[in-house]
Amino acid sequence: MALDEYMIPCMSKKIFGVECLGCGTQRAMALLFNGDFVGAFNMFPAIYTLLLLFASLGLHFIDKKRNYNKPIIYLAITNGIVMIVSFFFKHF
């Protein structure tokens, strides 16, 4: 992939040798842009909940008439759970 040379390296992996909870996010986004939806999920399972969270945050800042606080909190918790479960599933 041509984008690999422009991606930011994981400092946790460089310093401690262990991937962080967000490792794979950039590669998953690149796979999404290339249309490989299953590959993106396999690379970073929380990619879809993360995109929903960012979309909700964007709506929160754009649409001031509605209250998006509860969906943002629920999506943040869901995203955190998916990240933790996938981290442990990948490493143990």
HELIX and SHEET records of a PDB file:
HELIX    1   1 ALA A    2  TYR A    6  5                                   5    
HELIX    2   2 MET A   11  PHE A   16  1                                   6    
HELIX    3   3 THR A   25  PHE A   33  1                                   9    
HELIX    4   4 PHE A   37  MET A   43  1                                   7    
HELIX    5   5 ILE A   47  ILE A   62  1                                  16    
HELIX    6   6 ASN A   69  HIS A   91  1                                  23    
END                                                                             
